[in-house]
Each structure stands twice: as C-alpha cells, then as structure tokens.
Amino acid sequence: MAGSLIEQRSIDVVPDEERHGTAFSQFTLWLGANLQITAVVTGALAVVFGGDVVWSVVGLLAGNLLGGAVMALHSAQGPKLGLPQMIQSRAQFGVRGAVVPLLLVILMYVGFFASGSVLAGQAVGELTHTGDTTGIVLFAVVTAVTAAVGYRVIHTLGRVASVVCALAFVYLGIRLLDRVDLSALLGDARFDLPMFLLAMSLSASWQLAFGPYVADYSRYLPRTTSGRATFWWTLSGSALGSQWSMTFGVLVAATAGEKFLASQVGYVVALGGTGLVASFFYFVIALGKLTINVLNTYGGFMSMVTSVSGFRGRRVLSQRGRAAYIGVIMVAGTVVALLGKDSFLSSFKDFLLFLLTFFTPWSAINLVDYYLIAKERYDIPALSDPHGRYGAWRWDALGVYAAGLVAQLPFLATSFFTGPFVASLGGADVSWIVGLVVPALLYWLLARRNTAHIPERTAPAPLPDQEPVSRER
C-alpha cells in the first residue's frame, strides 16, 4: 500500500511503514500553492483599498511571516502524530465538541473552492473557448478527481506547480517592471497605520486559513522527521510563494488600476503576451489554482469525515464514501462560484477577514494545548472515543473559543459589521491579533490547572486502525 498512487487512508493514523518523504516536500507544496492568481488579487487589495506600494509590501510581508509561523507550527504536528489537522482538535474540544470549529472550517473550504474556481474558470474558459460558466464547471470536476486520488498526487502537483509557476512569475515580473516607473512608486511611500494593518490582516488571514489543514500534508512524513525542519520548510515555502504573488499584485494594482480591476485574469495574461504565449499563461493560472483548490477540496473532505465520525465512531472510509464527500464539496463550491462570479473582488476581502475571526481562536487554543500544555503528548486512541480521556465535549475549551470570538468584535472592521474601537484606531482592523492573544492566554490559564487527562507519552493507534481504509465496513 505504501507505493499505491491512490490514497487508501483518510482520518486514521498513518502507520510507520507507510511514512515516506522529507520535510523539503512541504516547501515545494506550499510554494506551488501560493504562486497563483488569488494570492495576486489578495496583494492587490492592499492598494485597491488605499495603501501605497512600499508600506503595502511591508505590511503584507509582516502578515505573511507572522501568520505563516502560526500555520507552520501546525504543520510540525503532522509527522509526530500521523493524523489530519482537525482531528487533533478533539484533544482540546472533545471528540464531539470539535465539530464546532469544524463546521466553520468546512464553510471556509467551500468559500475558497468557490473563489478559486471563479478565477480559474475564467482561465479555463478562455483556454477551451467555452466561457466562464463552463470553465468553472470543468475546473471543479478536474479538482475533485485530483483530490480523490489523494496525498501522493497532491504533492506531485505541488512540485510541478512550484517550478512552472515560479518560471512564469519570473517572466511576468520582468514584463511588469518594463512598464513600471519603480523609482516613482518607491518614492511615493506614505505610512498610514490603518492601511498598513489592513495589508497585514490580508496576508495573515491568507496564511492562518491554511492552519486547519496544513498537517494533512505532513502527516505521511516519517515520525523521525525533525519538527524544526518541517516548520521551516513549510514557513519558507508558504511565505515566499505568497509574498512573491502579493508583491506582484501590489505593483499590478498600483500601475494598471481599472484595467486590472475589470479583469484580473485577462490583465495578467495580456501582460505575458498573445497567441500561444497567452494560452500558456491561461494554463499557468489554471495550474496554480488547481494546486490550491485540490488542497481546499481534500481538506474539506477530511473535515467532513472528522465531523461525522465524532458522532458515528467510524474511523475508516471506503473509496465510494470518499468520492461522495468530495462530490459534496465540489457541488457546493461550484454553486457558490457560479452565483458570485460577477461580484468576486468586492466580497473577497470581507470573506478573508471574516474567516480570520473564527480561525485565530482555534489556532491559539490548538497550539497552546499541543506545545505548552500536552507538550506534544496525545492519546491517539482516545481521540476517537467520546467516553475516553478527552470526553465528548470539553466545555472549558469551547468557552475559551467563544470568548476569543467575542473579544474580537470590538476591533473587527468589515462591510457588514464594524466594532466600536475601530474608529479610534483610524479604521484599522486588529481583531486577528486579539483573536490570537486572548484565547491563548485564557486557555493556558485554565488548562494548566487540570492536566490529569494528558498521557505520559503519545499513545499509538490500536492495531485495528492499521487495516487498509478502503475496506468496506
């Protein structure tokens, strides 16, 4: 089974004999996942909403590094436990209580699938001469099939995308710099705190949104893989890829203005050239989006299985069941993409910041518990037993999670809600910082007083979990 292309496992523990790869695989995967058009649009938003080039780039860099460090700490959990990311949340929230953040995670995957499909659908539609709607549907089907094959093909896709997209972005960058008066843009630097914090929030939310599934793609690494190596290769790949794309987006938005806003995909392709060259860049855009949308689809499938298994107690899944879960993500994401394709840019910023509100408390609780309270020791069999040491519901953690959500509201700035403290901060949204600090501190104060449920060492999975998950139950 170790050499099988089609993945056999889902939320069960990956046994040592099936572990493979090196920490460097995290670099290529996350570099390829971030060198893509939606990251370009995310960077462009910093300028579209009023920022200058210099401080937008600096703010995006700060957010990518801070958010990327949090995300990479989650990645380092994968080799140690051999589990998908969100099933680990049962140690903090309870076997059934973990469904609370999981439902929000699934919503996130559907949203990112949809937003990615809008831009990729434009590229596929142009490439196949079929139009945006058909392009979105075709792209969704290819994404679902790729996600169904699983872990190995996802990493292969990441390696290919990291090379092809990097070369494409080098070429596009050269073409862009030929049209840009860089000295004028750099000389127009004007620090504006709200705009700087908006840029930080955009890139931090981009990185933190990977947190709920990043360990899914490191869990097959050998147990002996260095946690530091996993952390640094994940952070470097994700931060480099996203900062590269977002900086490109900043320069494009600062120089192209309405041309870019009218058609993000069309402008980037036209920058590359015409004829066969244009066709190549439509392919590059589709390839970059395929890489990240496969991650979103696979992560959504994992989260749905984790949610259901918390109540049904089933830890294995047939290939038919796998396809059904992935089909649900595909259909839901495609419907949202088709409904929202004409208002993409106006809603994307609020979507990112909205997600950030819900995932920063989860990240804070998960990381404090894993690294500071449990000290990397989990009872893996108990993660599937609502009557075990973690219980069905951990109300203390759920209460801290709720407190983390509430604490962010006074600092939240979106088109549909603005907190009372935002005006005094000049319109800046710092809710994500509050959402990390407050629940981290509260959970540490509560959890360190009751550590009776923490095992002396990580307990391995029982032998029945090591059966191939393709077997029907």
C-alpha positions in Angstrom: 0.0 0.0 0.0 3.0 2.3 0.6 3.6 2.6 -3.2 -0.1 3.0 -4.2 -0.9 6.1 -6.2 -4.5 6.2 -4.9 -4.5 7.1 -1.2 -6.2 4.4 1.0 -6.3 6.3 4.3 -8.5 9.2 5.5 -8.7 10.3 9.2 -7.0 7.2 10.6 -3.4 7.3 11.8 -0.7 6.7 9.2 1.4 3.8 10.4 5.2 4.0 10.3 5.6 1.5 7.5 3.6 3.9 5.2 5.5 7.0 6.1 7.7 8.5 3.3 9.2 11.7 2.0 11.3 14.5 3.5 10.4 17.9 5.1 11.5 19.6 1.8 8.3 18.3 0.3 6.5 20.9 2.4 8.5 23.7 0.7 7.5 22.7 -2.9 3.9 22.1 -2.0 3.3 25.4 -0.3 5.4 27.4 -2.8 3.3 26.0 -5.6 0.1 26.5 -3.7 0.8 30.2 -3.2 2.2 31.2 -6.6 -1.3 31.8 -8.0 -3.8 34.4 -9.1 -5.9 34.6 -5.9 -2.7 35.5 -3.9 -2.0 38.2 -6.6 -5.6 39.6 -6.0 -5.1 39.5 -2.2 -1.9 41.6 -2.5 -3.7 44.0 -5.0 -6.4 44.6 -2.4 -4.0 46.4 -0.2 -3.5 49.0 -2.9 -7.1 48.9 -4.1 -8.4 49.9 -0.7 -5.9 52.9 -0.3 -2.4 51.7 0.6 0.8 52.8 -1.1 3.3 50.4 -2.7 6.1 50.4 -0.1 4.1 50.0 3.1 1.6 47.6 1.5 4.5 45.3 0.6 6.0 45.7 4.1 2.6 45.1 5.8 2.0 42.0 3.6 5.4 40.7 4.5 4.8 41.1 8.2 1.4 39.3 7.9 2.9 36.5 5.8 5.7 35.9 8.3 3.5 36.1 11.5 0.6 34.2 10.1 2.9 31.8 8.3 4.7 31.0 11.6 1.4 30.0 13.2 0.5 27.9 10.2 3.9 26.2 10.2 3.6 25.3 13.9 0.5 23.3 12.9 2.4 21.6 10.1 5.1 20.4 12.5 2.4 18.4 14.3 1.8 16.1 11.3 4.9 13.8 11.4 4.7 13.5 15.2 1.0 12.3 15.3 0.4 11.0 11.8 -3.1 12.5 11.9 -5.1 15.0 9.9 -5.1 18.5 11.4 -8.6 18.9 12.6 -9.0 15.5 14.3 -6.3 16.8 16.7 -8.8 19.4 17.8 -10.6 16.6 19.7 -7.9 16.8 22.3 -8.9 20.4 23.1 -12.6 20.5 22.3 -13.7 16.9 22.9 -14.5 14.1 20.4 -17.8 15.7 19.5 -17.1 19.3 20.6 -14.5 19.6 17.8 -17.4 19.8 15.4 -17.9 23.4 16.4 -14.8 24.8 14.7 -15.0 22.0 12.1 -18.3 23.4 10.7 -16.7 26.7 10.2 -13.7 25.1 8.6 -15.9 23.3 6.1 -17.5 26.7 5.3 -14.1 28.1 4.7 -13.2 25.3 2.2 -16.3 25.8 0.2 -15.7 29.5 0.1 -12.1 29.2 -1.0 -13.1 26.5 -3.6 -15.6 29.0 -4.9 -13.3 32.0 -5.1 -10.6 29.9 -6.7 -13.0 28.5 -9.2 -14.1 31.9 -10.3 -10.6 33.0 -11.4 -9.6 29.5 -12.7 -12.9 29.2 -14.5 -12.0 32.4 -16.4 -8.7 30.9 -17.5 -10.1 27.5 -18.4 -13.0 29.2 -20.3 -10.5 31.2 -22.4 -8.2 28.2 -22.9 -11.1 26.0 -24.1 -13.1 28.8 -25.8 -16.2 27.7 -23.8 -16.9 30.7 -21.5 -16.6 31.3 -17.7 -19.5 29.1 -16.6 -18.3 26.1 -18.5 -14.8 26.8 -17.4 -15.8 26.9 -13.7 -17.6 23.5 -14.0 -14.7 21.9 -15.9 -12.2 23.1 -13.4 -14.3 21.9 -10.5 -14.5 18.4 -11.9 -10.7 18.2 -12.5 -10.2 19.4 -9.0 -12.5 16.8 -7.5 -10.9 13.9 -9.4 -7.4 15.0 -8.4 -8.4 15.3 -4.7 -9.9 11.9 -4.8 -6.6 10.3 -5.8 -5.1 11.8 -2.7 -1.9 12.6 -0.9 0.8 11.4 -3.4 -0.7 13.2 -6.5 -1.2 16.3 -4.4 2.5 16.5 -3.6 3.4 15.7 -7.2 1.1 18.5 -8.4 2.8 20.9 -5.9 6.3 20.1 -7.2 5.2 20.7 -10.8 3.4 23.9 -10.0 6.3 25.2 -7.9 8.6 25.0 -10.9 6.2 26.0 -13.7 4.5 28.9 -11.8 7.9 30.2 -10.5 9.2 30.4 -14.0 6.0 32.1 -15.2 6.1 34.7 -12.4 9.8 35.5 -13.1 8.8 36.2 -16.7 5.7 38.2 -15.8 7.7 40.2 -13.2 10.3 41.2 -15.9 7.4 42.2 -18.2 5.8 44.2 -15.5 9.0 46.0 -14.5 9.4 47.1 -18.1 6.1 49.0 -17.8 6.6 50.4 -14.2 8.4 53.5 -13.0 9.6 51.7 -9.9 11.5 54.7 -8.6 8.3 56.8 -8.6 6.3 54.1 -6.8 9.0 53.7 -4.2 9.4 57.4 -3.7 5.7 57.8 -3.0 5.8 56.0 0.3 3.4 57.3 2.9 2.8 55.4 6.1 -0.8 55.1 7.0 -1.4 52.8 10.1 -4.9 51.6 9.1 -3.8 50.7 5.6 -0.7 49.0 6.9 -2.7 46.9 9.3 -5.2 46.1 6.5 -2.3 44.7 4.5 -1.0 42.7 7.5 -4.5 41.3 8.1 -5.0 40.3 4.4 -1.8 38.3 4.3 -2.1 37.0 7.9 -5.6 35.7 7.1 -4.3 34.1 4.0 -1.7 32.2 6.0 -3.9 31.4 9.0 -6.6 29.9 6.8 -4.1 27.1 5.9 -3.9 26.2 9.6 -6.9 23.8 9.8 -5.4 21.5 7.1 -1.7 22.1 6.9 -0.8 18.9 8.9 -2.9 16.8 6.5 0.0 17.2 4.0 2.8 16.5 6.5 1.3 13.5 8.3 2.9 10.9 6.0 6.4 12.1 6.8 8.4 9.7 8.8 7.9 10.0 12.6 11.7 10.8 12.9 11.3 13.9 10.7 12.6 17.0 12.6 9.8 19.3 13.8 12.1 22.3 13.1 12.7 21.2 9.6 9.0 20.7 8.9 8.3 24.1 10.4 11.0 26.0 8.5 10.3 24.3 5.1 6.6 24.9 5.5 7.1 28.6 6.5 9.6 29.3 3.8 7.6 27.8 1.0 4.3 29.5 2.0 5.8 32.9 3.0 8.0 33.1 -0.1 5.2 32.0 -2.5 2.6 34.3 -1.1 4.8 37.3 -0.7 6.1 36.9 -4.3 2.5 36.7 -5.6 1.2 39.5 -3.4 4.0 41.9 -4.2 3.3 41.3 -7.9 -0.4 42.1 -7.1 0.6 45.3 -5.4 2.6 46.5 -8.4 -0.1 45.5 -10.8 -2.8 47.3 -8.9 -0.7 50.4 -8.5 0.1 50.7 -12.2 -2.9 49.1 -14.0 -5.7 50.5 -12.0 -9.1 49.9 -13.6 -7.7 47.6 -16.3 -6.7 45.1 -13.6 -9.9 45.6 -11.6 -12.1 44.9 -14.7 -10.4 41.6 -15.4 -7.7 40.2 -13.1 -7.0 37.1 -15.2 -7.3 38.9 -18.5 -4.8 41.6 -17.5 -2.2 39.1 -16.2 -2.4 37.0 -19.3 -2.1 40.1 -21.6 0.9 41.1 -19.6 2.5 37.8 -20.6 1.8 38.1 -24.3 -0.6 37.0 -27.0 -1.3 33.8 -29.1 0.4 30.7 -27.8 2.1 32.7 -25.0 -1.4 33.8 -23.8 -2.6 30.2 -23.9 0.4 29.1 -21.8 -0.4 31.7 -19.2 -4.1 30.7 -19.0 -2.7 27.2 -18.4 -0.4 28.5 -15.6 -3.3 30.3 -13.9 -5.4 27.2 -14.0 -2.5 25.0 -12.8 -1.8 27.4 -9.8 -5.4 27.4 -8.9 -5.7 23.6 -9.3 -3.0 23.1 -6.7 -4.6 25.2 -4.0 -8.2 24.1 -4.8 -7.2 20.5 -4.5 -5.9 21.3 -1.0 -9.2 23.0 -0.2 -11.2 20.1 -1.5 -9.1 17.4 0.2 -9.2 19.5 3.5 -12.9 19.8 3.2 -13.3 16.1 2.7 -11.2 15.4 5.8 -13.1 17.9 7.9 -16.5 16.4 6.9 -15.3 12.9 7.7 -13.9 14.1 11.1 -17.2 15.8 11.9 -19.4 12.7 11.1 -17.0 10.2 12.7 -17.2 12.1 16.0 -20.8 11.0 16.3 -20.8 7.7 14.4 -17.5 6.4 15.7 -16.3 5.2 12.3 -12.6 5.8 11.6 -12.3 4.2 8.2 -13.8 5.1 4.8 -14.5 3.3 1.6 -13.4 4.7 -1.8 -17.1 5.2 -2.6 -17.6 7.2 0.6 -14.5 9.2 -0.1 -15.9 10.2 -3.6 -19.2 11.1 -2.1 -17.7 13.5 0.5 -15.5 15.1 -2.2 -18.5 15.4 -4.5 -20.4 17.4 -1.9 -17.5 19.9 -1.5 -17.3 20.2 -5.3 -21.0 20.8 -5.9 -21.4 23.3 -3.0 -18.3 25.2 -4.1 -19.3 25.3 -7.7 -22.8 26.6 -6.9 -21.3 29.4 -4.8 -18.8 30.2 -7.6 -21.5 30.5 -10.2 -23.7 32.6 -8.0 -20.9 35.0 -7.0 -18.7 35.2 -10.1 -19.8 38.7 -11.1 -19.0 40.3 -7.7 -15.8 38.5 -6.8 -13.4 41.3 -5.9 -15.9 43.3 -3.8 -16.6 40.4 -1.5 -13.3 38.7 -1.3 -11.6 41.0 1.3 -14.6 40.7 3.7 -14.6 36.9 3.2 -10.9 36.7 4.2 -11.3 38.9 7.3 -14.5 37.1 8.3 -12.6 33.8 8.2 -9.8 35.2 10.3 -12.3 36.0 13.1 -13.1 32.3 13.5 -9.8 30.6 13.0 -7.4 32.7 15.1 -9.0 31.5 18.4 -8.9 27.9 17.2 -5.2 28.2 16.2 -4.3 29.8 19.5 -6.1 27.0 21.5 -4.7 24.2 19.4 -1.1 25.4 19.6 -1.1 26.3 23.3 -2.5 22.9 24.1 -0.1 20.9 21.8 3.1 22.7 22.6 2.6 24.2 26.2 0.0 22.0 27.9 0.2 18.5 26.5 3.8 19.0 25.3 3.3 17.0 22.1 1.8 14.0 24.0 -1.7 12.8 22.9 -3.6 9.6 23.5 -4.4 8.8 19.9 -7.0 6.0 20.5 -8.9 8.4 22.9 -9.3 10.9 20.0 -12.0 8.5 18.7 -13.6 7.6 22.0 -16.2 10.1 23.4 -16.0 8.2 26.7 -12.2 8.3 26.8 -9.9 10.8 28.5 -10.8 13.7 26.2 -14.6 13.2 26.6 -17.3 14.1 24.2 -17.4 17.8 24.9 -14.8 20.0 26.6 -16.8 23.0 27.7 -13.8 24.9 29.1 -12.1 25.0 25.7 -15.4 25.7 23.9 -16.0 28.6 26.3 -12.5 30.0 25.6 -13.2 29.7 21.9 -16.4 31.7 22.3 -14.6 34.3 24.4 -12.0 34.6 21.7 -14.7 35.3 19.1 -16.4 37.9 21.3 -13.2 39.6 22.2 -12.5 40.3 18.5 -15.8 42.0 17.8 -14.9 45.5 19.1 -11.9 45.5 16.8 -13.5 44.0 13.7 -13.9 46.1 10.5 -15.9 44.6 7.6 -18.6 46.0 5.3 -21.4 44.3 7.4 -20.1 45.0 10.9 -17.6 47.5 12.4 -16.7 47.3 16.1 -16.7 50.4 18.4 -12.9 50.5 18.8 -12.2 50.6 15.1 -12.7 54.4 14.7 -10.3 55.2 17.5 -7.7 53.1 15.6 -8.1 55.1 12.5 -10.2 52.3 10.8 -7.6 49.6 11.4 -8.7 46.0 11.9 -6.6 44.4 14.6 -9.1 41.8 15.6 -6.8 38.9 14.5 -4.2 39.9 17.0 -6.8 40.0 19.7 -8.1 36.6 18.5 -4.7 35.1 18.9 -3.6 36.6 22.3 -6.8 36.5 24.3 -7.8 32.8 23.8 -4.1 31.7 24.1 -3.8 33.3 27.5 -7.2 32.2 28.7 -6.7 28.6 27.6 -3.2 28.4 29.2 -4.6 29.8 32.5 -7.4 27.2 32.5 -5.8 24.1 31.0 -2.6 24.2 33.1 -4.6 23.6 36.3 -6.1 20.3 35.0 -3.6 18.1 33.2 -4.8 14.7 34.5 -6.0 13.8 31.0 -2.6 14.2 29.5 -0.7 10.9 28.9 2.9 10.4 29.9 3.8 9.9 26.2 2.0 9.8 22.9 -0.1 6.6 22.8 -0.1 4.9 19.4 -3.2 3.9 17.5 -4.6 0.4 18.2 -3.9 -2.3 15.7 -7.4 -2.3 14.1 -6.8 1.2 12.9 -3.9 -0.1 10.8 -6.2 -2.0 8.4 -6.5 -0.6 4.9 -9.2 2.1 5.0 -10.5 1.1 1.5 -12.2 -1.9 3.2 -16.0 -1.6 3.4 -17.4 -1.7 6.9 
